[in-house]
Amino acid sequence: MEKNFIFNGATYNTREEAEEAVFNYATETYDDMLDECNEEVKIGSLSYPVSYVFKRVDEIAYRCGLNDYADSLLYDIETEEVEPEEDEIDEER
């Protein structure tokens, strides 16, 4: 019996493919999540999104936060047992 891995409605053949999809999703959504959860940073009379300031002030902490965010999403990967196709069964024999 084989397993498929599901994340965000898409199906992947290997866990590595699913983990790559998780990291790509995290990369695309991390800034939005930061900006939605925090108020803009005010410097003098100017305001900046938190994600913009965080990236430029402490790039290492930003990347660590992104990795932690991606790691937290790994729990959203679901597994699904899949019966092999008839052709695959014949090939194994």
Backbone as numpy.savetxt, mean C-alpha at the origin, in Angstrom:
# Nx Ny Nz CAx CAy CAz Cx Cy Cz
-3.88 -27.35 -4.07 -4.73 -26.18 -4.07 -3.84 -24.94 -4.07
-4.16 -23.99 -4.91 -3.38 -22.76 -5.02 -4.06 -21.64 -4.24
-3.30 -20.57 -4.02 -3.84 -19.39 -3.36 -3.71 -18.19 -4.28
-4.72 -17.35 -4.25 -4.65 -16.04 -4.85 -4.65 -15.03 -3.72
-4.13 -13.87 -3.99 -4.05 -12.82 -2.99 -4.85 -11.63 -3.49
-5.69 -11.09 -2.64 -6.59 -10.01 -3.03 -6.28 -8.77 -2.20
-6.14 -7.64 -2.90 -5.97 -6.36 -2.23 -6.72 -5.30 -3.02
-7.55 -4.55 -2.33 -8.24 -3.42 -2.92 -9.05 -3.84 -4.15
-9.63 -5.04 -4.11 -10.49 -5.51 -5.18 -9.77 -6.18 -6.34
-8.45 -6.17 -6.35 -7.68 -6.80 -7.43 -7.09 -8.11 -6.92
-6.92 -9.07 -7.83 -6.40 -10.39 -7.50 -4.98 -10.54 -8.05
-4.10 -11.11 -7.22 -2.70 -11.31 -7.59 -2.34 -12.78 -7.39
-1.45 -13.27 -8.24 -1.07 -14.68 -8.18 -0.09 -14.99 -7.06
0.74 -14.02 -6.69 1.73 -14.24 -5.63 1.61 -13.18 -4.56
2.09 -13.53 -3.38 2.07 -12.56 -2.28 2.96 -11.36 -2.61
4.07 -11.61 -3.30 4.98 -10.52 -3.66 4.29 -9.49 -4.55
3.48 -9.96 -5.52 2.74 -9.04 -6.38 1.75 -8.22 -5.57
1.08 -8.87 -4.62 0.11 -8.17 -3.77 0.81 -7.14 -2.89
1.98 -7.51 -2.34 2.73 -6.57 -1.51 3.20 -5.37 -2.32
3.59 -5.59 -3.56 3.99 -4.48 -4.42 2.81 -3.55 -4.69
1.63 -4.14 -4.90 0.42 -3.33 -5.11 0.10 -2.52 -3.86
0.30 -3.11 -2.68 0.07 -2.39 -1.42 1.01 -1.20 -1.32
2.29 -1.41 -1.61 3.25 -0.31 -1.51 2.93 0.79 -2.52
2.54 0.41 -3.74 2.17 1.42 -4.74 0.95 2.22 -4.28
-0.03 1.53 -3.71 -1.22 2.19 -3.19 -0.85 3.14 -2.05
0.00 2.66 -1.14 0.42 3.50 -0.01 1.14 4.74 -0.50
1.99 4.59 -1.50 2.73 5.72 -2.06 1.77 6.76 -2.64
0.70 6.29 -3.26 -0.26 7.19 -3.89 -1.18 7.88 -2.86
-1.41 7.25 -1.71 -2.41 7.77 -0.78 -1.84 8.35 0.51
-0.56 8.13 0.78 0.03 8.55 2.05 -0.08 10.07 2.26
0.26 10.85 1.25 0.19 12.30 1.39 -1.24 12.76 1.70
-2.21 12.19 1.00 -3.61 12.55 1.25 -4.01 12.22 2.68
-3.58 11.05 3.16 -3.91 10.65 4.53 -3.30 11.63 5.54
-2.03 11.99 5.32 -1.38 12.96 6.22 -2.12 14.29 6.23
-2.46 14.76 5.03 -3.10 16.07 4.91 -4.51 16.08 5.49
-5.22 14.96 5.39 -6.57 14.89 5.94 -6.56 14.81 7.47
-5.51 14.22 8.03 -5.46 14.00 9.48 -4.84 15.18 10.24
-4.24 16.11 9.54 -3.53 17.21 10.20 -3.87 18.55 9.55
-3.78 19.59 10.35 -3.99 20.93 9.82 -2.75 21.37 9.06
-2.94 22.32 8.16 -1.81 22.84 7.41 -0.81 23.51 8.35
0.44 23.53 7.94 1.51 24.16 8.71 1.60 25.62 8.28
1.56 26.50 9.26 1.64 27.93 8.95 3.04 28.44 9.27
3.63 29.07 8.29 4.93 29.73 8.47 4.73 31.17 8.05
4.75 32.04 9.04 4.44 33.45 8.74 3.00 33.54 8.25
2.82 34.14 7.10 1.47 34.29 6.55 1.15 33.21 5.50
2.05 32.24 5.36 1.86 31.19 4.37 1.44 29.88 5.03
0.67 29.08 4.30 0.24 27.76 4.79 0.68 26.69 3.81
1.10 25.55 4.36 1.57 24.44 3.53 0.93 23.15 4.01
0.64 22.22 3.08 0.14 20.91 3.51 1.20 20.19 4.34
0.76 19.45 5.33 1.66 18.72 6.22 2.58 17.79 5.43
2.04 17.11 4.44 2.86 16.16 3.67 4.02 16.88 2.98
3.77 18.06 2.47 4.81 18.85 1.78 5.92 19.22 2.76
5.54 19.71 3.92 6.52 20.13 4.93 7.28 18.92 5.46
6.56 17.85 5.78 7.17 16.65 6.34 8.24 16.10 5.39
7.90 16.02 4.09 8.84 15.51 3.09 10.12 16.34 3.03
9.98 17.64 3.15 11.14 18.52 2.98 11.93 18.76 4.26
11.27 18.67 5.39 11.96 18.92 6.66 12.69 17.67 7.15
12.05 16.51 7.02 12.67 15.27 7.50 12.31 14.12 6.56
13.04 14.01 5.47 12.76 13.02 4.44 12.84 11.59 4.97
13.76 11.33 5.89 13.91 9.98 6.45 12.68 9.61 7.28
12.23 10.52 8.13 11.03 10.26 8.93 9.81 10.09 8.03
9.75 10.87 6.95 8.65 10.75 5.99 8.63 9.34 5.39
9.80 8.87 4.94 9.87 7.53 4.33 9.56 6.44 5.36
10.02 6.62 6.60 9.70 5.64 7.65 8.19 5.60 7.88
7.56 6.77 7.91 6.11 6.83 8.07 5.39 6.17 6.90
5.88 6.41 5.69 5.29 5.79 4.50 5.41 4.27 4.59
6.58 3.78 4.98 6.77 2.33 5.12 5.87 1.75 6.21
5.72 2.46 7.33 4.82 1.99 8.39 3.37 1.95 7.89
2.99 2.97 7.13 1.65 3.02 6.55 1.43 1.83 5.61
2.41 1.57 4.74 2.31 0.44 3.82 2.24 -0.87 4.60
3.07 -1.02 5.63 3.04 -2.23 6.45 1.67 -2.44 7.10
1.04 -1.35 7.54 -0.28 -1.48 8.16 -1.32 -1.96 7.15
-1.12 -1.63 5.88 -2.06 -2.05 4.84 -1.87 -3.51 4.44
-0.71 -4.09 4.76 -0.47 -5.49 4.41 -1.50 -6.42 5.05
-2.06 -5.99 6.18 -3.09 -6.81 6.84 -4.37 -6.87 6.02
-4.51 -5.98 5.04 -5.70 -5.96 4.20 -5.62 -6.96 3.04
-4.46 -7.60 2.88 -4.34 -8.61 1.83 -5.11 -9.86 2.28
-6.01 -10.30 1.43 -6.79 -11.50 1.73 -6.29 -12.64 0.86
-6.44 -13.85 1.36 -6.08 -15.01 0.55 -7.34 -15.74 0.15
-7.26 -16.38 -0.99 -8.41 -17.11 -1.53 -7.90 -18.43 -2.09
-8.46 -19.52 -1.62 -8.10 -20.84 -2.14 -8.71 -20.99 -3.53
-7.89 -21.47 -4.46 -8.35 -21.62 -5.84 -8.10 -23.04 -6.29
-9.11 -23.64 -6.86 -8.97 -24.98 -7.44 -8.19 -24.85 -8.74
-7.21 -25.72 -8.98 -6.49 -25.67 -10.25 -7.42 -25.96 -11.42
-7.12 -25.37 -12.56 -7.89 -25.61 -13.78 -7.72 -27.06 -14.20
-8.65 -27.59 -14.95 -8.59 -28.96 -15.44 -7.29 -29.21 -16.20
-6.88 -28.26 -17.05 -5.65 -28.40 -17.83 -4.44 -28.51 -16.92
-4.42 -27.74 -15.83 -3.30 -27.75 -14.90 -3.19 -29.08 -14.18
-4.33 -29.69 -13.87 -4.34 -30.99 -13.21 -3.75 -32.03 -14.13
-4.14 -32.00 -15.41 -3.62 -32.96 -16.38 -2.12 -32.80 -16.57
-1.62 -31.55 -16.55 -0.19 -31.30 -16.72 0.63 -31.85 -15.56
0.05 -31.84 -14.35 0.75 -32.32 -13.18 0.90 -33.84 -13.19
0.03 -34.51 -13.88 0.04 -35.99 -13.91 1.08 -36.48 -14.81
